[in-house]
Amino acid sequence: MKMNLGATLIGIICVLICAVPFIWTSNIRRKKEKGLLLALQNSAKQQHCEITQHEVCGNYAIGMDEKNNHVFFQLKTGEDIETKCIDLSVMEQCEVENISKYLQKNKLVIEGLNLHFTATDVKQTAVVLEFYNHEVSYPLIGELQSIEKWNTLINKQIQKIKQR
């Protein structure tokens, strides 16, 4: 009986030692996501908007106010947070910009993913949202799916604006 109790205690301690790093990193990630979302919502409030759809992925948060036709973007790089607000009513379209190159043996490597906004006024400069940069971010963790999703959502919203 004593041997089983000792083995059980050692097993429990080993499981706890293995689980603690995962719990710790999960809490850090959740706290980071919550901070990015809060900053995104505060940006929207400053423009008298309200986020109706949002997503936090990696080191960025993106959200849209469908009523006021604005997209908000927060990118955290180290200690810096870059904020962008895009008025969709002055945009012609949105496109995914996939910056990639082939390595040896035809292996494709994605170096960057951007959402590129083209304005209706040709004199206005384009707006670019950086979803992924291989020099700054960890390996891709859903950015490709995220950028495709937001490209579709934003273009649908731009089409709704044009139909009015």
C-alpha positions in Angstrom: 0.0 0.0 0.0 2.8 2.4 0.9 4.5 1.7 -2.4 1.4 2.4 -4.4 0.8 5.7 -2.5 4.4 6.8 -3.2 4.1 5.9 -6.9 0.8 7.8 -7.1 2.3 10.9 -5.5 5.3 10.8 -7.8 2.9 10.4 -10.8 0.8 13.4 -9.7 3.9 15.5 -9.1 5.2 14.6 -12.6 1.9 15.5 -14.2 1.8 18.8 -12.4 5.4 19.6 -13.5 4.5 18.9 -17.1 1.1 20.8 -17.0 2.3 24.0 -15.3 4.2 25.4 -18.4 1.1 24.9 -20.6 -1.2 26.5 -18.1 1.2 29.4 -17.7 1.7 30.1 -21.4 -2.1 29.8 -21.9 -2.7 32.4 -19.2 -0.1 34.7 -20.8 -1.7 34.3 -24.2 -5.2 35.0 -22.9 -4.0 38.1 -21.1 -2.2 39.4 -24.2 -5.4 38.7 -26.3 -7.6 40.5 -23.8 -5.2 43.5 -23.8 -5.2 43.7 -27.6 -9.0 43.5 -27.8 -9.4 46.1 -25.1 -7.1 48.5 -27.0 -9.0 47.7 -30.3 -12.3 48.6 -28.6 -10.9 51.8 -27.1 -9.7 52.8 -30.6 -13.2 52.3 -31.9 -14.7 54.3 -29.1 -12.4 57.2 -29.9 -13.9 57.3 -33.4 -17.4 56.9 -32.0 -17.7 53.4 -33.3 -18.4 50.0 -31.8 -16.7 46.7 -32.8 -19.4 44.3 -34.1 -16.9 41.6 -35.3 -13.4 41.0 -34.1 -10.6 38.5 -34.0 -7.3 38.2 -32.1 -4.6 36.1 -33.6 -0.9 36.1 -32.8 0.2 39.6 -32.2 -2.7 41.5 -33.8 -6.3 42.2 -33.3 -8.8 43.3 -36.0 -12.3 44.4 -35.8 -15.1 46.0 -37.8 -17.9 48.3 -37.1 -20.4 47.3 -39.7 -22.8 50.2 -39.0 -20.2 52.9 -39.4 -18.1 51.1 -42.0 -14.8 51.2 -40.2 -12.1 48.6 -39.7 -9.7 48.8 -36.7 -6.4 47.1 -36.4 -3.9 46.7 -33.6 -0.4 45.3 -34.2 1.8 44.6 -31.2 5.5 44.4 -32.0 7.6 44.1 -28.8 6.4 47.0 -26.6 5.0 49.0 -29.5 1.4 49.0 -30.5 0.5 50.2 -33.9 -3.2 51.3 -34.4 -4.9 51.8 -37.7 -8.5 52.9 -38.5 -9.8 52.4 -42.0 -12.9 54.1 -43.3 -14.3 51.6 -45.7 -16.6 54.2 -47.4 -13.5 55.7 -49.1 -12.0 52.3 -50.1 -12.4 50.6 -53.5 -11.3 47.1 -52.5 -9.2 45.0 -50.2 -6.7 42.3 -51.3 -4.5 39.7 -49.7 -0.9 40.3 -50.3 1.0 37.0 -49.9 4.8 37.6 -49.9 6.5 34.3 -50.3 9.5 32.7 -51.9 10.6 29.2 -53.0 13.5 27.6 -51.3 15.4 24.5 -52.3 13.3 21.6 -53.5 10.4 23.8 -54.4 9.5 24.5 -50.7 7.3 27.6 -50.5 7.9 29.8 -47.5 5.6 32.7 -46.6 7.5 35.7 -45.5 4.6 38.1 -45.1 0.9 38.5 -45.2 -0.7 41.9 -45.7 -4.2 43.2 -46.2 -3.9 45.9 -48.9 -6.7 48.5 -49.2 -7.0 50.5 -52.4 -8.7 53.9 -52.0 -11.4 55.1 -54.4 -9.4 58.4 -54.8 -6.2 57.5 -56.7 -4.5 60.5 -55.0 -5.0 58.8 -51.6 -2.3 56.4 -50.5 -3.1 52.7 -50.0 -3.4 51.3 -46.5 -1.6 48.1 -45.6 -2.3 45.9 -42.5 0.5 43.6 -41.6 -0.9 40.2 -40.5 2.3 38.3 -40.5 6.0 39.1 -40.9 8.4 36.2 -40.6 11.2 38.4 -39.1 8.9 39.5 -36.2 6.4 36.7 -35.6 6.5 33.1 -34.7 5.6 30.5 -37.3 2.2 30.9 -38.9 -0.5 30.0 -36.4 -3.7 30.8 -38.3 -2.8 34.1 -39.9 -3.5 32.8 -43.4 -7.0 31.6 -42.6 -7.6 34.9 -40.6 -6.5 37.2 -43.5 -8.6 35.3 -46.0 -11.7 35.5 -43.7 -11.2 39.3 -43.1 -10.5 39.9 -46.8 -13.9 38.3 -47.6 -15.8 40.2 -44.8 -14.3 43.6 -45.7 -14.9 43.2 -49.4 -18.6 42.3 -48.7 -18.9 45.4 -46.5 -17.3 47.6 -49.3 -19.8 46.1 -51.8 -22.7 46.9 -49.5 -21.5 50.5 -49.3 -21.2 50.8 -53.1 -24.8 49.5 -53.5 -26.3 52.3 -51.4 
